Structures are given as structure tokens and as C-alpha cells.
Amino acid sequence: LGPGDRCSTSGADRAEALALPPRGRPSSLGATQRLPTLLLQLTGARGDPEQLLQLVRNAELASGDDRRFIADVYITAVNAWGGSPEPPAHDFSDLCVKCMRVLCQVSPEEAREFHNRLRTTNVGKSEARLYEARASLEEGSGSMA
């Protein structure tokens, strides 16, 4: 597909393409205790962008500097969004960029996988900040790919 082409997959297919399971464990005990409940709340808010964004904002405030915790929150929120809307909503694009940036810090391999999955979606085709984060990741690892 070219840059101007639109993917004709269904919302469910796009959601499946974005699906990336949270990995790892949060570093702080408090975050560890909150994470399962928060992930269930995010999953329960599937398809409700306003509720998802409110839960993400609350998690950002509560996470402190626990990047693994917030990465798991972002991944779950992206998966719960229900696919990449056409055109991508600004809030969804921002959430994907935040997720990519934090994954670059906590797990470069997950960041690469996340970016590769997003590249097939509308947000991945239209959001330059995702490519900037990937380029920075690769530059930092010594790869110029």
C-alpha cells in the first residue's frame, strides 16, 4: 500500500493488529498491587475513549517514575481503544506516541514490535512522531536501519 492508500480492514482486524500484551512487572510494590485492577478497568472501558483517557491520566499521576507500569497501562489502553479510527483521533495518536516513547525506554524489543504493528494502521501511516521515536531508538542502539 502506498502512503495515500487506505486499509480496508475492519475495526476488529485493526484492533487485532494493534494488540500487544503487557509484559514485565512494575518495579514498585504499590504499582504492582494497582496494575491488575487498572488493567481490568481499562479492558472494561473498551471502545470508550473518554473513560480510557481518564483512566490513563489517573495512572500517569499515580505511576511516579515507574515506566514499566505506565508502559503496561498505555499498551492496554491502546488495545482497548478498539482499533485505529479513520482518520486517527488526535487523542489516540497521542496515546500511541506516549506508548512508543515509554516502550523505547523500558523495552526496545517491545517498542520495535509495537511500531511494526502500528505501521499497518492509519495512525502508523500518519503519525510522524512514531517514526521519530523509532529512529531515535535505533540511533541510540547504534543501528541506522
Secondary structure, DSSP 8 states (H G I E B T S, - for coil): --TT------HHHHHHHH-----S--SSHHHHHHHHHHHHHHHHTTT-HHHHHHHHHHHHHHHTT-HHHHHHHHHHHHHHHTS--SS--HHHHHHHHHHHHHHHHH-HHHHHHHHHHHTTSHHHHH-HHHHHHHHHHHHHTT---
